[in-house]
């Protein structure tokens, strides 16, 4: 576990990190994200003591990292950067094995580990081990960078915008491969990015920084559905949730319900062309209006309920209208017709670049 305790870092009169406190659990992949200059890379460099805090502390598994020799600390961590940092005069095999070599590991052990790691990142060791960095593409170089970070089997991997310079297709492939590797390896990964979509795809939890402060720290679903501040709302964008249907909630798609009392229903009947709910004098739901009568609703949803769960309820109950309730009072309605129309409109807006 990595714990940040009231961490501050200044450069001269400029405060870059301000009272940063949060914890990264063992085996988590956490993305640090924010606008340029928010302190993302500074925070990463404090973890391996490339920089020292102005005040506060960082603990790894309960040990203050200031009590650990910086060189020893760095050799216990993997580190992947945007430009890979590979040595151009060394073969790919020697680049991956550089830290094990410094640790005086046996040559055969290093060679076996190098071949294993090349296979892990989808590079044929027979073809790539003896090649030089200049002979590889950008995507291949980043794969080597990831492999080198895993060379000593560290518990912690630090990644500083490793895929940001790659084309979208290669970037997506490497993101998928990282998720696959993490599923097998269960490392503690701290991943800096400026891309919210990348963070949502990769992270167990996301830390959003703004001017050196933690604005929000939580799982992608929470970031999308319950932004903690106006800054977070603006950063992720109002339409972002529609790119991730699995996170949509009832409140994102519900429309304003039409309601009436029993007396109003008896005298005027149900409104034409749209579903209406009958409510008590206290505003609580009684049922769905049908002509001059009403029938109880067999299912209902809460505003925070996932849309997929709502649709499953409607399918199981065989109904085309679902009331959304808060404290027993209708605050919204989901109908299959309106839902289809809303989803179509959002799809058209995204395709148009809105």
Secondary structure, DSSP 8 states (H G I E B T S, - for coil): -EEEEEEEEEETTEEEEEEEEEEE-TT-EEEEE-STTSSHHHHHHHHTTSS--SEEEEEETTEEGGGS-HHHHHHTEEEEETT----TTSBHHHHHTHHHHHTT--HHHHHHHHHHHHHHTT--HHHHTT-BGGGS-HHHHHHHHHHHHTTT--SEEEEESTTTTS-HHHHHHHHHHHHHHHHHH--EEEEEES-HHHHHHH-SEEEEEETTEEEEEE-HHHHHHS-SSHHHHHHH-TTGGGG-GGG-BHHHH-B--EEEEHHHHHHH-S-TTS-EEEE-TTSBEEEEEETTEEE--S-EEETTSBHHHHHHHHHHHT-SEEEEEETTEEEEEEEHHHHHHHHHHHHHHHHTT-
